[in-house]
């Protein structure tokens, strides 16, 4: 199993949606300061299940460049007992303005099997450009400038945008383009809304919105079987379950403590 793809897999597939006036006018933000979510990542091969790692998602608020903003932090680790095979330590953070939910700052710092990646993005929406700084174990520090004439996300801010999509008016089968900057390069992924689904655990049923995506030309994921993402169809919009078939076996991601999670906060009102 290639553990180095776990965190990128987690952050990438929780995407669906680009800014639109309807979503912004009808949805309150379902996340608020001090929301802490932990997801467990499992590798499955037939009857064999391996608890491979975990990812933590934390939300806070701050003022950035004079703008009231959300501060999102994501970390991912492989378990210590697998470190001799492949050690993973991933850190992501994004600052997103509350008004319009536009990314302002993004940083990715990962160490995966000895391979280091460091990205920093500064978004300047008023001037319609962004500064991109990239560096890896094999490529020297590089600064570039990209245009910002259309909506654009980093993978972490896009992850949270999925949770505020208004699915009441989203047709089943609708394909949604997601414009992204991944490791300093612009790209677009496409997510399909497949309608409502239900997760069951300990006789408990939770209604969810279900999304899928097929990642073509991937050396890790299956080219024919879609990634599946379940988001609770309630005011909190939790990412409770993710499933993906890979070249050998599958990966499953669960929100812990699975479907018994009880929130201790209220959704934040938009300004």
For each residue, the residues with C-beta under 8 A, 3 or more apart:
1: 43 50 52 246 248 249
2: 5 86 220
3: 6 52 53 78 82 85 86 88 112 113
4: 8 86 88 112 113 115
5: 2 8 9 220
6: 3 9 10 41 52 53 55 76 78 88 251
7: 10 11 55 74 76 88 90 92 110
8: 4 5 11 12 90 155
9: 5 6 12 13 220 221 244 251
10: 6 7 13 14 39 41 55 76 242 253
11: 7 8 14 74 92 155 156 159
12: 8 9 15 155 182 189
13: 9 10 213 227 229 242 244
14: 10 11 158 159 162 229 239 242
15: 12 153 155 158 159 161 162 178 180 189 191 213
16: 161 162 165 176 178 191 193 211 229
17: 20 23 161 162 164 165 176 178 191
18: 151 153 161 176 177 178 179
19: 23 24 100 101 102 151 161
20: 17 23 24
21: 24 25
22: 25 26 166 169
23: 17 19 20 26 27 164 165 166
24: 19 20 21 27 100 101 270
25: 21 22
26: 22 23 166 168
27: 23 24 30 164 165 166 270
28: 235 267 268 269 270
29: 32 70 98 164 267 268 269 270
30: 27 163 164 235 236 237 267
31: 35 59 70 160 163 236 237 267 268
32: 29 35 59 265 266 267 268
33: 59 60 61 265 268
34: 59 60 265
35: 31 32 57 58 59 263 265
36: 56 57 58 59
37: 56 57 58 238 239 255 261
38: 54 55 56 57 255 256
39: 10 54 55 56 57 239 242 253 254 255 256
40: 51 53 54 253 254 256
41: 6 10 51 52 53 54 55 76 251 252 253
42: 49 50 51 52 251 252 253 254
43: 1 49 50 52 249 250 251
44: 48 49 50 249 250 251 252
45: 48 50 248 249 250
46: 249
47:
48: 44 45
49: 42 43 44
50: 1 42 43 44 45
51: 40 41 42 79
52: 1 3 6 41 42 43 78 79 82
53: 3 6 40 41 76 77 78 79 82 88
54: 38 39 40 41 76 77 79 256
55: 6 7 10 38 39 41 74 75 76 253
56: 36 37 38 39 73 74 75 76
57: 35 36 37 38 39 72 73 74 159
58: 35 36 37 72 73 74
59: 31 32 33 34 35 36 70 71 72 73 160
60: 33 34 70 71 73
61: 33 68 69 70 71 98
62: 69 71 95
63: 66 67 68 69
64: 67 69 95 97 104 105
65: 104
66: 63
67: 63 64 97 98 99 104
68: 61 63 97 98 99 271
69: 61 62 63 64 95 96 97 98 104
70: 29 31 59 60 61 95 96 97 98 160
71: 59 60 61 62 93 94 95
72: 57 58 59 92 93 94 95 96 156 157 159 160
73: 56 57 58 59 60 91 92 93
74: 7 11 55 56 57 58 90 91 92 93 156 159
75: 55 56 90 91 92
76: 6 7 10 41 53 54 55 56 88 89 90
77: 53 54 88 89 90
78: 3 6 52 53 82 83 86 87 88 89
79: 51 52 53 54 82 83
80: 83
81:
82: 3 52 53 78 79 85 86 87
83: 78 79 80 86 87
84:
85: 3 82
86: 2 3 4 78 82 83 112 113
87: 78 82 83 111 112 113 114
88: 3 4 6 7 53 76 77 78 110 111 112 113
89: 76 77 78 110 111 112
90: 7 8 74 75 76 77 108 109 110 111 112
91: 73 74 75 107 108 109 110
92: 7 11 72 73 74 75 106 107 108 109 155 156
93: 71 72 73 74 105 106 107 156
94: 71 72 103 105 106 107 154 156 157 160
95: 62 64 69 70 71 72 103 104 105 106
96: 69 70 72 101 102 103 104 157 160
97: 64 67 68 69 70 100 101 102 104
98: 29 61 67 68 69 70 101 268 270 271
99: 67 68 102 271
100: 19 24 97
101: 19 24 96 97 98 157 161 164
102: 19 96 97 99 123 125
103: 94 95 96 106 121 123 152 153 154 157
104: 64 65 67 69 95 96 97 122 123
105: 64 93 94 95 120 121 122 123
106: 92 93 94 95 103 119 120 121 123 154 156 157 181
107: 91 92 93 94 118 119 120 121
108: 90 91 92 117 118 119 154 183
109: 90 91 92 117 118 119
110: 7 88 89 90 91 116 117 118
111: 87 88 89 90 114 115 116
112: 3 4 86 87 88 89 90 115 117
113: 3 4 86 87 88
114: 87 111 137
115: 4 111 112 136 137 138
116: 110 111 135 136 137
117: 108 109 110 112 134 135 136 137 183
118: 107 108 109 110 133 134 135 136
119: 106 107 108 109 132 133 134 135 183 184
120: 105 106 107 131 132 133
121: 103 105 106 107 130 131 132 133 154 181
122: 104 105 130 131
123: 102 103 104 105 106 130 148 152
124: 127 128 129 130 131 148
125: 102 128 148
126:
127: 124 148
128: 124 125 147 148 149
129: 124 145 146 147 148
130: 121 122 123 124 145 146 147 148 152 181
131: 120 121 122 124 143 144 145
132: 119 120 121 143 144 145 146 181 184
133: 118 119 120 121 141 142 143
134: 117 118 119 139 141 142 144 183 184
135: 116 117 118 119 139 140 141 142
136: 115 116 117 118 139
137: 114 115 116 117
138: 115
139: 134 135 136 142
140: 135
141: 133 134 135
142: 133 134 135 139 184
143: 131 132 133
144: 131 132 134 184
145: 129 130 131 132
146: 129 130 132 152 181 186
147: 128 129 130
148: 123 124 125 127 128 129 130 152
149: 128
150: 179
151: 18 19 179
152: 103 123 130 146 148 179 180 181 186
153: 15 18 103 157 158 161 178 179 180 181
154: 94 103 106 108 121 157 158 180 181
155: 8 11 12 15 92 158 159 180 182
156: 11 72 74 92 93 94 106 159 160
157: 72 94 96 101 103 106 153 154 160 161
158: 14 15 153 154 155 161 162 178 180
159: 11 14 15 57 72 74 155 156 162
160: 31 59 70 72 94 96 156 157 163 164
161: 15 16 17 18 19 101 153 157 158 164 165
162: 14 15 16 17 158 159 165 211 229 231 237 239
163: 30 31 160 231 237 238 239
164: 17 23 27 29 30 101 160 161 237
165: 16 17 23 27 161 162 170 209
166: 22 23 26 27 169 170
167: 170 193 209 233
168: 26
169: 22 166
170: 165 166 167 174 193
171: 174 193
172: 193 194 195
173: 192 193 194
174: 170 171 192 193
175: 190 191 192
176: 16 17 18 190 191 192 193
177: 18 188 189 190
178: 15 16 17 18 153 158 188 189 190 191
179: 18 150 151 152 153 186 187 188
180: 15 152 153 154 155 158 186 187 188 189
181: 106 121 130 132 146 152 153 154 184 185 186 187
182: 12 155 185 187
183: 108 117 119 134
184: 119 132 134 142 144 181
185: 181 182
186: 146 152 179 180 181
187: 179 180 181 182
188: 177 178 179 180
189: 12 15 177 178 180 213 215
190: 175 176 177 178 213
191: 15 16 17 175 176 178 211 212 213
192: 173 174 175 176 211 212 213 226
193: 16 167 170 171 172 173 174 176 209 210 211
194: 172 173 197 210 211 212
195: 172 209 210
196: 207 208 209 210 233
197: 194 207 208 209 210 230
198: 205 206 207 208
199: 205 206 208 230 240 241 259
200: 203 204 205 206
201: 204 206 258 259 260
202: 259 260
203: 200
204: 200 201 259 260
205: 198 199 200
206: 198 199 200 201 232 240 259
207: 196 197 198 232 233 234
208: 196 197 198 199 230 231 232 233 240 241
209: 165 167 193 195 196 197 230 231 232 233
210: 193 194 195 196 197 228 229 230 231
211: 16 162 191 192 193 194 228 229 231
212: 191 192 194 226 227 228 229
213: 13 15 189 190 191 192 226 227 229
214: 223 224 225 226 227
215: 189 218 221 223 227
216: 223
217: 223
218: 215 221 222 223
219: 247
220: 2 5 9 246 247
221: 9 215 218 227 244 245 246 247
222: 218 225 244 245 246 247
223: 214 215 216 217 218
224: 214
225: 214 222 244 245
226: 192 212 213 214
227: 13 212 213 214 215 221 242 243 244
228: 210 211 212 241 242 243 244
229: 13 14 16 162 210 211 212 213 239 241 242
230: 197 199 208 209 210 239 240 241 242
231: 162 163 208 209 210 211 237 238 239 240
232: 206 207 208 209 236 237 238 240
233: 167 196 207 208 209
234: 207 237 238
235: 28 30 267
236: 30 31 232 263 267
237: 30 31 162 163 164 231 232 234
238: 37 163 231 232 234 255 261
239: 14 37 39 162 163 229 230 231 242 255
240: 199 206 208 230 231 232 254 255 258 259 261
241: 199 208 228 229 230 252 253 254 255
242: 10 13 14 39 227 228 229 230 239 251 252 253
243: 227 228 250 251 252 253
244: 9 13 221 222 225 227 228 250 251
245: 221 222 225 249 250
246: 1 220 221 222 249 250 251
247: 219 220 221 222
248: 1 45
249: 1 43 44 45 46 245 246
250: 43 44 45 243 244 245 246
251: 6 9 41 42 43 44 242 243 244 246
252: 41 42 44 241 242 243
253: 10 39 40 41 42 55 241 242 243
254: 39 40 42 240 241 258
255: 37 38 39 238 239 240 241 258 259 261
256: 38 39 40 54 261
257: 260 261
258: 201 240 254 255 261
259: 199 201 202 204 206 240 255
260: 201 202 204 257
261: 37 238 240 255 256 257 258
262:
263: 35 236
264:
265: 32 33 34 35
266: 32
267: 28 29 30 31 32 235 236
268: 28 29 31 32 33 98
269: 28 29
270: 24 27 28 29 98
271: 68 98 99
